[in-house]
Amino acid sequence: MLAPNSRFDITRTSISIMRARYTMFALVALAGCASSNSGFEQATAAYVASPMELASDTAAADVGYRIGPADKLAISVFQVPSLSFETTVDAAGNVQVPLIGSVRAAGKTPAELSDELRVGLAVDYIRNPVVNVSVAGFASQKVTVDGAVTEPGVYEMRGRTTLLQAVAMAKGPSRTARLNNVAVFRTVEGRQMVALFDLAAIRTAQAEDPILQRDDVVVVDTSRLSERIQLAIQALPALSVFAYLP
């Protein structure tokens, strides 16, 4: 047990890992959703927007990787070996931390969890603790790549995965693919969203390569989607901006 008045003078190191944890819908279900003539409702920064989360690596680092069940975390408190350990997030999304007990980890970035642990330890145990949380092992994450690609399918993501990398997993776009029409479908807090990206511009560094999240569905060349979905995508307010499907 650490003495309540133990003091440590340390400088905190920032963490940049990303992921958001959301449950994605199947394309078949998407195509079968009830149609609506209403326009899109653009996402706010509280959900997902470009460039805050998806359109730049720097922003993605700020937003951070979202911890999920079965992730292995490395937790350390500077100069306190007894509080440096690895643990796995349980099915309920919690981790057990000495002195503090059960702490909710799922849905938080490593930086956010670090802050919470720092506050918890500072209350009664350590003065000015510096806590470092990193993801030592990622649970299985998947992204679906469909449409005009060489090998459509479901692919595993290992940590940070961009749109360009996901398409490369599917052996690249087909020769006839319309690269300026690449859609990413996502569910945010139960609501269906979509954003359109120009893969050709991303390839030539004229546009940022967006960071994908667990269970995203990428469709290369949206002309292969249903007419209703195509019309909805055409109504998007801008490239690289997620908006709610009507």
N, C-alpha and C positions, 0 to 999 in steps of 0.2 A: 504494500500500500504506500502511495506516495504521500509525503508530508504536504499539508495544505499550503504551506508557504514556500514550497519549492519554486525557484526562479530560473527562468531560462531566457536568454537574450538571443534571439534568432531572427533571421530574415526569411520571409516566406517565398517559396518558389511557385510560380503560377503553373497551372496544368492546362494543356490543350488537347483534349480527346473529345470525340463527338459521337453522338447517337441520340436519337430520339426514339422513344419506344411507343409505337402505335400499332394497332391491328389494321391490316389492309384488306380491302374487299377484293373479290375475284372479278375479272373483267366481264365474265358472263353475268354476274349479278349487277355490275355497273350498267351494262347494256340493257338490262331488263328493268331498270328503275323507272318509276312513273315519270312521264315527261312533264315539263312545265314551260310556260312562255315567259316566266319572269327572268330578269337578268341575273348576272353574277353578283354575289356579295363578296367583295374583296377581303382577304384575310388581314387581320391586324397583326402587329408584331408579337402579340401575346400568343398567337398560334404559330403561323409560319409565313414568312414573307421574304421577298428578295429586295435588296441584297442582304438583309439582316441575318438570315440563317442559311439560305441556300446558295447564294450567288457569289460568295467569296470565302476563301479559306480563312481569312482573318476573322470574319464574323462567325464562322463556324467554330473557330477556336474559342471565341467569347461565349457563344451559346453553349458549347460543350457537348460531349458524348453523354447520352442519358443512360444511366445504369439500369440494368434489368435483372430479373431473377436468373440465377445460375452463373452470373458473371463472377469472376474471381477478383477480389480487390486486395491491393497491397496498401495497408494503412500504417503510417509511422508518425511518431511524435519525436521531433528533433531532440536528441540527447536523452531520450527515455526508452531504452531498449525493451523494457517490459511492455511498452505500448506500441511496439513495432511488430506487425504480424500480417499474415495473409488469411483471408476469410472468403467464404462463398456466400453470395446473396441467396437467401432461402426462397422457397416458392411463394411466400407471402411478400417478398420484396424487402426483407429486413436483414440486418447484420447484428451480431452480438459484439459489443465493444466493452472491454474491461472498464470498470468504474462507472460506466454510463448505462450499460445494459442494452436492450434491444433498440435499434435505431432504424428508421425507415430510410432505405437507400434507393429503391427503385424509383425511376422517374427523375432523379436528381443528377446533376453533373458531378464529376469528382470534386470540382471546386466548391460546389454548393454543399456537398457532404462534408468536405474539409472544414468549411465554415461552421457547420452545425456541430461537428465534433469539437472544434476549438472552443466554441461557446460552452458546450457541456462540460468540458474539462476545466475551463477557467472558472466556473461557478464555485467549485469546492475543492479542486484538487491541484491545479497547476496554474501558476501565474504566467500570463502571456504565452500560452502554448502555441507552437507552430505545428500544424497537422498537415500531412501530405497524404492524399489519396490518389491512387492510380489504378487503372484497370490492368491486372496482371494476366487475365484470360477472358476472352470474349465468349459469351454463350453463342450458340448457333443463331445467325441472323441470315435472312434470305431476301433476295430481291428477284422479282419476275421481270424478264426481258422478253418482249413479244413484238409482233409486227414484222417489219422488213429487215430481219437480221438472219445471219447464216444459220445459227442454231438457237431458236427460241427455247426458253426453259426457265427453270427456277435455279438460281445460283446462290452460293453461300457468300456472305459478306464477312470479311475479317477486319473489324474496326472501320476506319475511314474508307469510304468507297464513293467515288464520284460518278456522275452520269457517264462520262467517257469511259471510265474503267468498267462499268457495268455492261456497256455495249460491247466492249472488247471481250468480256467474259463469254458473250454470245457469238464470238468469232467475227464481230464487226457487222456493219449494215450490208444489205444486199446491194447489188450494182444499181438497181432501179429505185432504191429507197430515196424518199424525199427528206433530206437531212434537216431541212428548215422546219419540219413539223414533227417534233419528238415530244410526246406528252409523258408527264409523270403524274400518276394517280396516287392519292394518299387519303387516309382517313385520319382526321384530327378530332379527338374527343367525340367520336361517333358521327362526325359530319364528313361527307365526301368532298374532296377537293381535287383540283387538277391545275397543272401549270404547263405551259408550252415553252420549249427550248429550241434554239437553233444549233444543232450539232455541228453543222459546217462552220459556223462562227466560233464555236468552242474549240474546234480542231485547229483553227488558225489563230487562236488566242485573241480573237476579236470580242469574245464574250467569256465570262467566268464559267468555270466548270462546277455545276452545283453539287453539293454534298447530298447523297441519298440517305434515307432512313430505312430502318428495318421494315420489311413487307411492302416497300414501294413497288408499284407496277410501272415499268417503262414500256411505252409503245412507240416504236420507231415507224414513222410515216402514218399519221393519223387518218389517212384516206382509207385505211383498211377497217376503221371502226364503223359502228352503226351511224346512220345519217343523223340521228338525234344527238349523239355524242359529238359528231363533227360540227354540227351547228353550235353546240354549246361551247366547244373549244374556239370556234371562230369569234365568239362573243367575248373572249377573254380581254381584260383591259390592257394587257401588255405582255410582252415576253418575260419569262422568268419570274412571274408573279403568280402565286397560288391564289385561287379563288374558289369559293364554294360552288359546287354544282347545283343548278336550280332543281 
